[in-house]
Every structure is written in structure tokens, then in C-alpha cells.
Amino acid sequence: MFNQVFQSVSGINNYGLISTIIFVVFFTIVVVHAFSIRKNELSEFSRMPFEDETKDSNEV
């Protein structure tokens, strides 16, 4: 059944290629960003979950 449905879609061969290209481009961007982030920003991001957020709620 699926075979007949997929054969009736015109240009179905291009969907696999396009999705692979989108994945590779996105993965490359993420890897480049991960390796280009500065050490001080990474350290700041790692401390974020441990910061005390009660200061903001007391100011209101």
C-alpha cells in the first residue's frame, strides 16, 4: 500500500536528498558553534542552574 502511495508522489526521490542536506547543514552549524564558543561564556552557562533566583523575586 505505501509503495503505491509513494510511487504516485512526483519528485519523491528528492525528499531524501533534501532532508539529508538540511541535516548535514544544521549539524555542521551546531558543531561550528559548539567549538567556537568562548570559555568564559561556557563557564557562565555552566553556573546558570546553580545561581540563586530569589533575588529577582524579592525585588518585586
RACORBEL-V589690 format. One record per pair of residues at least 6 apart in sequence whose ideal C-beta (glycine too) atoms are under 8 Angstrom apart, sorted by the first residue. I is the first residue (numbers start at 0). GAP is how many residues later the second one is. D is the distance in whole Angstrom. If there is no record, write none. Layout:
i:I gap:GAP d:D
i:I gap:GAP d:D
This chain:
i:5 gap:6 d:6
